[in-house]
Amino acid sequence: MFGSLPKEELEKIPFKFMYDFHCDDSGCQGHSMMCTDWEMAETYRKWSSEYGDGWKQAFLDRWESEMINLNDTHFYVGTLSDHPKAWIIVGLFFPRKEPQARLLW
Ligand SMILES: [Zn+2]
């Protein structure tokens, strides 16, 4: 913390990742929130170097399709001190969806 500066400059992620969604409010007109989740940023950093141009589809499969279709996704949200009225997603909680119940006879 008080030692020397990092040896390498930190990489800036060249994208703002956003989620568009509707909440449970019956009058919801939709939300669009920036997501600063650490794991999502690391996925970008790792897959963009491993997959080349294919990183974007793999990224969307993981952070869009899986979050909608396979996971019961919840957001941890917060605000920034400079923008106390602007909410952002700071993390995700995404347990797998329960398998649908079967009818028992
Ligand atoms: Zn809403």
Backbone and ligand atoms as CSV (ligand in chain L), in Angstrom:
chain,resi,resn,atom,element,x,y,z
A,1,MET,N,N,0.819,-1.192,0.000
A,1,MET,CA,C,0.000,0.000,0.000
A,1,MET,C,C,0.866,1.260,0.000
A,2,PHE,N,N,1.899,1.277,0.836
A,2,PHE,CA,C,2.756,2.450,0.902
A,2,PHE,C,C,4.127,2.186,0.286
A,3,GLY,N,N,4.260,1.037,-0.368
A,3,GLY,CA,C,5.540,0.670,-0.959
A,3,GLY,C,C,5.744,1.322,-2.310
A,4,SER,N,N,6.546,0.670,-3.120
A,4,SER,CA,C,6.855,1.230,-4.427
A,4,SER,C,C,5.680,1.041,-5.390
A,5,LEU,N,N,5.737,1.736,-6.509
A,5,LEU,CA,C,4.686,1.652,-7.522
A,5,LEU,C,C,4.722,0.282,-8.196
A,6,PRO,N,N,3.594,-0.151,-8.787
A,6,PRO,CA,C,3.605,-1.423,-9.520
A,6,PRO,C,C,4.636,-1.394,-10.640
A,7,LYS,N,N,5.206,-2.561,-10.948
A,7,LYS,CA,C,6.224,-2.632,-11.994
A,7,LYS,C,C,5.620,-2.479,-13.383
A,8,GLU,N,N,4.349,-2.910,-13.527
A,8,GLU,CA,C,3.665,-2.789,-14.815
A,8,GLU,C,C,2.430,-1.922,-14.648
A,9,GLU,N,N,2.108,-1.177,-15.704
A,9,GLU,CA,C,0.889,-0.382,-15.673
A,9,GLU,C,C,-0.308,-1.325,-15.739
A,10,LEU,N,N,-1.343,-1.062,-14.955
A,10,LEU,CA,C,-2.521,-1.911,-14.954
A,10,LEU,C,C,-3.278,-1.752,-16.261
A,11,GLU,N,N,-3.828,-2.882,-16.757
A,11,GLU,CA,C,-4.566,-2.865,-18.012
A,11,GLU,C,C,-5.958,-2.281,-17.800
A,12,LYS,N,N,-6.314,-1.334,-18.645
A,12,LYS,CA,C,-7.664,-0.781,-18.598
A,12,LYS,C,C,-8.539,-1.611,-19.519
A,13,ILE,N,N,-9.679,-2.087,-19.009
A,13,ILE,CA,C,-10.610,-2.853,-19.840
A,13,ILE,C,C,-11.231,-1.878,-20.848
A,14,PRO,N,N,-11.152,-2.176,-22.143
A,14,PRO,CA,C,-11.618,-1.209,-23.153
A,14,PRO,C,C,-13.129,-1.237,-23.392
A,15,PHE,N,N,-13.884,-1.838,-22.507
A,15,PHE,CA,C,-15.336,-1.908,-22.646
A,15,PHE,C,C,-15.994,-1.544,-21.327
A,16,LYS,N,N,-17.244,-1.066,-21.430
A,16,LYS,CA,C,-18.120,-0.990,-20.265
A,16,LYS,C,C,-19.134,-2.094,-20.446
A,17,PHE,N,N,-19.159,-3.045,-19.537
A,17,PHE,CA,C,-20.119,-4.138,-19.623
A,17,PHE,C,C,-21.415,-3.684,-18.967
A,18,MET,N,N,-22.538,-3.927,-19.653
A,18,MET,CA,C,-23.848,-3.454,-19.191
A,18,MET,C,C,-24.835,-4.613,-19.155
A,19,TYR,N,N,-25.759,-4.566,-18.218
A,19,TYR,CA,C,-26.913,-5.469,-18.229
A,19,TYR,C,C,-28.161,-4.625,-18.418
A,20,ASP,N,N,-29.023,-5.045,-19.349
A,20,ASP,CA,C,-30.353,-4.475,-19.529
A,20,ASP,C,C,-31.330,-5.500,-18.977
A,21,PHE,N,N,-32.254,-5.062,-18.130
A,21,PHE,CA,C,-33.161,-6.024,-17.500
A,21,PHE,C,C,-34.417,-5.316,-17.005
A,22,HIS,N,N,-35.411,-6.122,-16.676
A,22,HIS,CA,C,-36.618,-5.653,-16.004
A,22,HIS,C,C,-36.630,-6.260,-14.605
A,23,CYS,N,N,-37.009,-5.460,-13.620
A,23,CYS,CA,C,-37.078,-5.957,-12.248
A,23,CYS,C,C,-38.497,-6.499,-11.968
A,24,ASP,N,N,-38.746,-6.882,-10.725
A,24,ASP,CA,C,-40.034,-7.475,-10.365
A,24,ASP,C,C,-41.164,-6.458,-10.244
A,25,ASP,N,N,-40.877,-5.173,-10.270
A,25,ASP,CA,C,-41.910,-4.146,-10.150
A,25,ASP,C,C,-42.846,-4.226,-11.362
A,26,SER,N,N,-44.149,-4.268,-11.101
A,26,SER,CA,C,-45.098,-4.423,-12.201
A,26,SER,C,C,-45.048,-3.251,-13.180
A,27,GLY,N,N,-44.635,-2.085,-12.742
A,27,GLY,CA,C,-44.558,-0.927,-13.627
A,27,GLY,C,C,-43.170,-0.691,-14.202
A,28,CYS,N,N,-42.302,-1.650,-14.062
A,28,CYS,CA,C,-40.906,-1.466,-14.497
A,28,CYS,C,C,-40.818,-1.185,-15.997
A,29,GLN,N,N,-40.073,-0.160,-16.329
A,29,GLN,CA,C,-39.853,0.180,-17.736
A,29,GLN,C,C,-38.454,-0.238,-18.194
A,30,GLY,N,N,-37.769,-0.985,-17.340
A,30,GLY,CA,C,-36.459,-1.505,-17.704
A,30,GLY,C,C,-35.328,-0.706,-17.097
A,31,HIS,N,N,-34.218,-1.381,-16.959
A,31,HIS,CA,C,-33.019,-0.774,-16.385
A,31,HIS,C,C,-31.827,-1.124,-17.266
A,32,SER,N,N,-30.840,-0.292,-17.244
A,32,SER,CA,C,-29.581,-0.550,-17.914
A,32,SER,C,C,-28.489,-0.140,-16.938
A,33,MET,N,N,-27.734,-1.122,-16.459
A,33,MET,CA,C,-26.719,-0.831,-15.441
A,33,MET,C,C,-25.353,-1.336,-15.873
A,34,MET,N,N,-24.348,-0.527,-15.612
A,34,MET,CA,C,-22.971,-0.944,-15.829
A,34,MET,C,C,-22.611,-1.997,-14.785
A,35,CYS,N,N,-21.812,-2.976,-15.196
A,35,CYS,CA,C,-21.388,-4.047,-14.298
A,35,CYS,C,C,-19.874,-3.989,-14.131
A,36,THR,N,N,-19.428,-3.901,-12.880
A,36,THR,CA,C,-17.995,-3.835,-12.595
A,36,THR,C,C,-17.499,-5.101,-11.904
A,37,ASP,N,N,-18.241,-6.201,-12.085
A,37,ASP,CA,C,-17.883,-7.465,-11.434
A,37,ASP,C,C,-16.454,-7.885,-11.794
A,38,TRP,N,N,-15.677,-8.244,-10.789
A,38,TRP,CA,C,-14.270,-8.598,-10.990
A,38,TRP,C,C,-14.122,-9.826,-11.884
A,39,GLU,N,N,-14.939,-10.848,-11.644
A,39,GLU,CA,C,-14.819,-12.090,-12.408
A,39,GLU,C,C,-15.127,-11.852,-13.888
A,40,MET,N,N,-16.095,-10.992,-14.166
A,40,MET,CA,C,-16.430,-10.671,-15.553
A,40,MET,C,C,-15.236,-9.992,-16.238
A,41,ALA,N,N,-14.616,-9.052,-15.572
A,41,ALA,CA,C,-13.458,-8.363,-16.149
A,41,ALA,C,C,-12.312,-9.344,-16.389
A,42,GLU,N,N,-12.104,-10.245,-15.446
A,42,GLU,CA,C,-11.027,-11.227,-15.611
A,42,GLU,C,C,-11.321,-12.201,-16.735
A,43,THR,N,N,-12.606,-12.541,-16.910
A,43,THR,CA,C,-12.984,-13.385,-18.045
A,43,THR,C,C,-12.613,-12.698,-19.348
A,44,TYR,N,N,-12.948,-11.424,-19.468
A,44,TYR,CA,C,-12.563,-10.679,-20.669
A,44,TYR,C,C,-11.052,-10.726,-20.857
A,45,ARG,N,N,-10.315,-10.400,-19.807
A,45,ARG,CA,C,-8.852,-10.317,-19.906
A,45,ARG,C,C,-8.260,-11.663,-20.351
A,46,LYS,N,N,-8.747,-12.748,-19.768
A,46,LYS,CA,C,-8.202,-14.075,-20.082
A,46,LYS,C,C,-8.637,-14.548,-21.466
A,47,TRP,N,N,-9.950,-14.464,-21.744
A,47,TRP,CA,C,-10.462,-15.028,-22.996
A,47,TRP,C,C,-10.063,-14.200,-24.209
A,48,SER,N,N,-9.904,-12.884,-24.066
A,48,SER,CA,C,-9.513,-12.087,-25.225
A,48,SER,C,C,-8.102,-12.447,-25.676
A,49,SER,N,N,-7.272,-12.918,-24.770
A,49,SER,CA,C,-5.934,-13.343,-25.191
A,49,SER,C,C,-5.930,-14.816,-25.626
A,50,GLU,N,N,-6.790,-15.653,-25.017
A,50,GLU,CA,C,-6.804,-17.079,-25.369
A,50,GLU,C,C,-7.583,-17.368,-26.648
A,51,TYR,N,N,-8.719,-16.699,-26.839
A,51,TYR,CA,C,-9.625,-17.038,-27.943
A,51,TYR,C,C,-9.491,-16.117,-29.144
A,52,GLY,N,N,-8.695,-15.080,-29.082
A,52,GLY,CA,C,-8.608,-14.153,-30.201
A,52,GLY,C,C,-9.963,-13.532,-30.497
A,53,ASP,N,N,-10.341,-13.511,-31.777
A,53,ASP,CA,C,-11.604,-12.880,-32.158
A,53,ASP,C,C,-12.828,-13.621,-31.625
A,54,GLY,N,N,-12.687,-14.860,-31.219
A,54,GLY,CA,C,-13.823,-15.630,-30.711
A,54,GLY,C,C,-14.192,-15.325,-29.270
A,55,TRP,N,N,-13.432,-14.420,-28.631
A,55,TRP,CA,C,-13.685,-14.155,-27.210
A,55,TRP,C,C,-15.090,-13.612,-26.987
A,56,LYS,N,N,-15.608,-12.786,-27.912
A,56,LYS,CA,C,-16.876,-12.089,-27.667
A,56,LYS,C,C,-18.042,-13.066,-27.585
A,57,GLN,N,N,-18.086,-14.063,-28.486
A,57,GLN,CA,C,-19.192,-15.013,-28.437
A,57,GLN,C,C,-19.109,-15.869,-27.173
A,58,ALA,N,N,-17.905,-16.315,-26.811
A,58,ALA,CA,C,-17.748,-17.090,-25.583
A,58,ALA,C,C,-18.147,-16.262,-24.370
A,59,PHE,N,N,-17.798,-14.997,-24.386
A,59,PHE,CA,C,-18.128,-14.083,-23.287
A,59,PHE,C,C,-19.647,-13.919,-23.169
A,60,LEU,N,N,-20.315,-13.720,-24.319
A,60,LEU,CA,C,-21.775,-13.577,-24.298
A,60,LEU,C,C,-22.446,-14.871,-23.864
A,61,ASP,N,N,-21.913,-16.021,-24.294
A,61,ASP,CA,C,-22.483,-17.305,-23.860
A,61,ASP,C,C,-22.439,-17.411,-22.345
A,62,ARG,N,N,-21.316,-17.012,-21.773
A,62,ARG,CA,C,-21.123,-17.136,-20.323
A,62,ARG,C,C,-21.921,-16.092,-19.543
A,63,TRP,N,N,-21.792,-14.825,-19.902
A,63,TRP,CA,C,-22.312,-13.737,-19.066
A,63,TRP,C,C,-23.691,-13.255,-19.478
A,64,GLU,N,N,-24.202,-13.733,-20.622
A,64,GLU,CA,C,-25.554,-13.388,-21.027
A,64,GLU,C,C,-26.425,-14.650,-21.039
A,65,SER,N,N,-26.168,-15.579,-21.948
A,65,SER,CA,C,-27.035,-16.752,-22.101
A,65,SER,C,C,-27.115,-17.591,-20.829
A,66,GLU,N,N,-25.970,-17.923,-20.248
A,66,GLU,CA,C,-25.988,-18.748,-19.034
A,66,GLU,C,C,-26.684,-18.033,-17.885
A,67,MET,N,N,-26.479,-16.722,-17.771
A,67,MET,CA,C,-27.089,-15.979,-16.664
A,67,MET,C,C,-28.607,-15.938,-16.786
A,68,ILE,N,N,-29.111,-15.960,-18.026
A,68,ILE,CA,C,-30.557,-15.938,-18.246
A,68,ILE,C,C,-31.133,-17.350,-18.195
A,69,ASN,N,N,-30.502,-18.292,-18.890
A,69,ASN,CA,C,-31.112,-19.602,-19.102
A,69,ASN,C,C,-30.768,-20.646,-18.047
A,70,LEU,N,N,-29.589,-20.591,-17.488
A,70,LEU,CA,C,-29.158,-21.648,-16.578
A,70,LEU,C,C,-29.103,-21.224,-15.119
A,71,ASN,N,N,-28.954,-19.926,-14.880
A,71,ASN,CA,C,-28.718,-19.473,-13.510
A,71,ASN,C,C,-29.872,-18.628,-12.979
A,72,ASP,N,N,-30.051,-18.673,-11.670
A,72,ASP,CA,C,-30.999,-17.797,-10.985
A,72,ASP,C,C,-30.199,-16.563,-10.552
A,73,THR,N,N,-30.016,-15.638,-11.493
A,73,THR,CA,C,-29.055,-14.551,-11.342
A,73,THR,C,C,-29.605,-13.398,-10.499
A,74,HIS,N,N,-28.800,-12.958,-9.554
A,74,HIS,CA,C,-29.102,-11.795,-8.727
A,74,HIS,C,C,-27.927,-10.835,-8.818
A,75,PHE,N,N,-28.207,-9.548,-8.657
A,75,PHE,CA,C,-27.152,-8.530,-8.722
A,75,PHE,C,C,-26.898,-7.944,-7.337
A,76,TYR,N,N,-25.642,-7.728,-7.024
A,76,TYR,CA,C,-25.256,-6.877,-5.901
A,76,TYR,C,C,-25.055,-5.492,-6.498
A,77,VAL,N,N,-25.757,-4.502,-5.974
A,77,VAL,CA,C,-25.661,-3.165,-6.562
A,77,VAL,C,C,-25.140,-2.171,-5.523
A,78,GLY,N,N,-24.612,-1.087,-6.023
A,78,GLY,CA,C,-24.106,-0.035,-5.158
A,78,GLY,C,C,-23.988,1.254,-5.946
A,79,THR,N,N,-23.566,2.289,-5.266
A,79,THR,CA,C,-23.372,3.582,-5.921
A,79,THR,C,C,-21.922,4.020,-5.741
A,80,LEU,N,N,-21.544,5.027,-6.479
A,80,LEU,CA,C,-20.208,5.604,-6.366
A,80,LEU,C,C,-20.315,6.893,-5.562
A,81,SER,N,N,-19.293,7.211,-4.785
A,81,SER,CA,C,-19.361,8.412,-3.943
A,81,SER,C,C,-19.532,9.681,-4.782
A,82,ASP,N,N,-18.946,9.707,-5.980
A,82,ASP,CA,C,-19.086,10.889,-6.841
A,82,ASP,C,C,-20.443,10.958,-7.533
A,83,HIS,N,N,-21.155,9.826,-7.591
A,83,HIS,CA,C,-22.460,9.757,-8.272
A,83,HIS,C,C,-23.431,8.956,-7.390
A,84,PRO,N,N,-23.846,9.511,-6.251
A,84,PRO,CA,C,-24.616,8.740,-5.278
A,84,PRO,C,C,-26.009,8.316,-5.744
A,85,LYS,N,N,-26.488,8.840,-6.849
A,85,LYS,CA,C,-27.809,8.432,-7.342
A,85,LYS,C,C,-27.722,7.454,-8.523
A,86,ALA,N,N,-26.532,7.158,-8.973
A,86,ALA,CA,C,-26.350,6.249,-10.106
A,86,ALA,C,C,-25.971,4.863,-9.578
A,87,TRP,N,N,-26.855,3.887,-9.805
A,87,TRP,CA,C,-26.607,2.525,-9.327
A,87,TRP,C,C,-25.820,1.737,-10.358
A,88,ILE,N,N,-24.892,0.926,-9.880
A,88,ILE,CA,C,-24.136,0.025,-10.751
A,88,ILE,C,C,-24.145,-1.363,-10.131
A,89,ILE,N,N,-23.901,-2.356,-10.962
A,89,ILE,CA,C,-23.784,-3.739,-10.493
A,89,ILE,C,C,-22.327,-3.958,-10.113
A,90,VAL,N,N,-22.110,-4.320,-8.857
A,90,VAL,CA,C,-20.737,-4.522,-8.393
A,90,VAL,C,C,-20.388,-6.006,-8.252
A,91,GLY,N,N,-21.405,-6.864,-8.361
A,91,GLY,CA,C,-21.153,-8.291,-8.266
A,91,GLY,C,C,-22.394,-9.072,-8.625
A,92,LEU,N,N,-22.210,-10.352,-8.890
A,92,LEU,CA,C,-23.319,-11.221,-9.254
A,92,LEU,C,C,-23.349,-12.430,-8.335
A,93,PHE,N,N,-24.564,-12.895,-8.055
A,93,PHE,CA,C,-24.790,-14.147,-7.331
A,93,PHE,C,C,-25.648,-14.988,-8.262
A,94,PHE,N,N,-25.150,-16.159,-8.664
A,94,PHE,CA,C,-25.846,-16.877,-9.727
A,94,PHE,C,C,-25.843,-18.392,-9.511
A,95,PRO,N,N,-26.594,-18.846,-8.501
A,95,PRO,CA,C,-26.731,-20.305,-8.348
A,95,PRO,C,C,-27.471,-20.882,-9.548
A,96,ARG,N,N,-27.215,-22.135,-9.847
A,96,ARG,CA,C,-27.930,-22.805,-10.932
A,96,ARG,C,C,-29.414,-22.850,-10.617
A,97,LYS,N,N,-30.237,-22.711,-11.655
A,97,LYS,CA,C,-31.674,-22.823,-11.460
A,97,LYS,C,C,-31.999,-24.243,-11.010
A,98,GLU,N,N,-33.023,-24.355,-10.185
A,98,GLU,CA,C,-33.484,-25.667,-9.753
A,98,GLU,C,C,-34.094,-26.373,-10.953
A,99,PRO,N,N,-33.852,-27.668,-11.087
A,99,PRO,CA,C,-34.544,-28.382,-12.161
A,99,PRO,C,C,-36.044,-28.326,-11.915
A,100,GLN,N,N,-36.813,-28.269,-12.980
A,100,GLN,CA,C,-38.256,-28.183,-12.810
A,100,GLN,C,C,-38.766,-29.439,-12.125
A,101,ALA,N,N,-39.731,-29.228,-11.234
A,101,ALA,CA,C,-40.292,-30.358,-10.501
A,101,ALA,C,C,-41.034,-31.301,-11.467
A,102,ARG,N,N,-40.930,-32.565,-11.183
A,102,ARG,CA,C,-41.653,-33.545,-11.990
A,102,ARG,C,C,-42.942,-33.903,-11.271
A,103,LEU,N,N,-43.930,-34.244,-12.045
A,103,LEU,CA,C,-45.173,-34.705,-11.444
A,103,LEU,C,C,-44.942,-36.093,-10.876
A,104,LEU,N,N,-45.373,-36.274,-9.664
A,104,LEU,CA,C,-45.264,-37.593,-9.052
A,104,LEU,C,C,-46.653,-38.202,-8.979
A,105,TRP,N,N,-46.767,-39.447,-9.297
A,105,TRP,CA,C,-48.067,-40.134,-9.288
A,105,TRP,C,C,-48.196,-40.981,-8.054
L,1,ZN,ZN,ZN,-37.584,-1.916,-12.510
